[in-house]
Amino acid sequence: MKEKFTSVKAFVPIGAIAQVSITKNIAFLSGQVSIDPETQKVVEGTMAQQTQRVLDNIRNIVEEMGLGMDSVIKCNVFISSMEKFDEFNEVYQKYFDIENPPARQTVTAGIWGNLDIEISAEVVLN
């Protein structure tokens, strides 16, 4: 059995996509892009600016679920170019405990809106 969870403090996808799908003790967060939930406008700045917005969206969802970023057990990261990896990674590391970070996959892909980054996450529910 699965449940749906939605937070207005992050981008809410339209269509047949749950922002968060929960089953047993794992929450699966759909890919977040750099849309500001307050203005509903895309942040089209640098990779660092886009990454910060995406991770803020993820943090907002996780916190609204009553958890912290230490509950994130895996991130699937899609970036537009490996040339932007270091800029992404510098911001990413600020959001997670370096001693016990989540598992991560980082690949290049075409991203909605011609943006530079999209991140989905898996979160363990305590």
C-alpha positions in Angstrom: 0.0 0.0 0.0 1.3 3.5 -0.8 0.4 7.0 0.3 0.9 10.4 -1.3 2.4 13.4 0.5 2.5 16.9 -0.8 4.2 20.0 0.6 3.4 23.5 -0.8 6.9 24.5 0.5 8.5 22.9 -2.6 7.6 22.6 -6.3 4.5 20.5 -6.7 4.6 18.6 -10.1 1.5 18.6 -12.2 -0.1 15.7 -13.9 0.2 12.0 -12.9 3.2 12.6 -10.6 3.2 12.4 -6.8 5.6 14.9 -5.2 6.2 12.2 -2.6 5.1 8.5 -2.7 5.4 6.7 0.6 5.5 2.9 1.2 6.2 1.2 4.5 9.2 3.1 5.9 10.6 4.8 2.7 9.5 8.0 1.1 10.4 8.5 -2.6 10.6 12.2 -3.6 10.1 12.9 -7.2 12.7 14.9 -9.0 12.9 18.5 -7.9 14.0 21.3 -10.2 14.9 24.9 -9.4 11.4 26.3 -9.1 10.8 28.7 -6.2 7.7 27.5 -4.4 6.7 31.0 -3.3 6.8 32.6 -6.8 6.4 29.5 -8.9 9.2 30.9 -11.1 12.2 29.0 -12.3 15.6 29.9 -10.9 17.8 30.0 -14.0 21.0 31.2 -12.4 24.3 29.3 -12.1 24.6 25.7 -11.3 25.2 26.6 -7.7 22.1 28.8 -7.5 20.0 26.0 -9.1 21.4 23.4 -6.8 20.7 25.4 -3.7 17.1 25.9 -4.8 16.6 22.2 -5.6 18.1 21.2 -2.2 16.1 23.8 -0.3 13.0 22.3 -1.9 14.0 18.8 -0.9 14.8 20.0 2.7 11.5 21.8 2.9 9.6 18.6 2.0 11.7 16.5 4.4 11.2 18.9 7.2 7.4 19.2 6.6 7.4 15.4 7.0 8.9 15.9 10.4 12.4 14.7 9.5 15.9 16.1 8.8 18.2 15.8 5.9 20.0 13.0 7.8 17.0 10.9 6.9 17.8 11.1 3.2 19.4 7.8 2.3 19.9 8.2 -1.5 19.9 11.0 -4.1 19.6 10.5 -7.8 21.2 13.6 -9.4 20.8 14.5 -13.0 23.1 17.3 -14.3 23.3 18.9 -17.7 27.1 18.5 -18.0 29.9 16.9 -16.0 31.8 20.2 -16.5 29.4 21.6 -13.9 29.9 18.7 -11.4 32.3 20.5 -9.1 30.1 23.6 -8.8 27.1 21.3 -8.0 29.1 19.2 -5.5 30.4 22.2 -3.6 26.8 23.2 -2.8 25.5 19.6 -2.3 28.1 18.8 0.4 26.7 21.7 2.6 23.3 19.9 2.9 24.6 16.6 4.2 26.7 15.2 7.0 30.1 14.5 5.3 30.8 11.6 7.7 27.5 9.8 6.9 26.2 11.2 3.5 23.4 9.5 1.5 24.2 7.2 -1.3 24.3 9.1 -4.6 24.1 8.6 -8.3 25.1 11.5 -10.6 24.6 11.3 -14.3 24.2 13.7 -17.2 20.8 14.1 -18.8 18.5 16.5 -20.6 16.5 18.3 -17.9 13.1 19.8 -18.1 13.1 23.5 -19.0 16.7 23.3 -20.2 17.8 23.6 -16.6 21.2 22.3 -15.2 20.0 20.0 -12.4 17.2 17.8 -11.1 17.4 15.7 -7.9 15.1 12.9 -6.6 15.6 11.4 -3.2 14.7 8.4 -1.0 14.1 9.1 2.6 13.8 6.7 5.5 10.9 7.4 7.8 11.7 7.2 11.5 
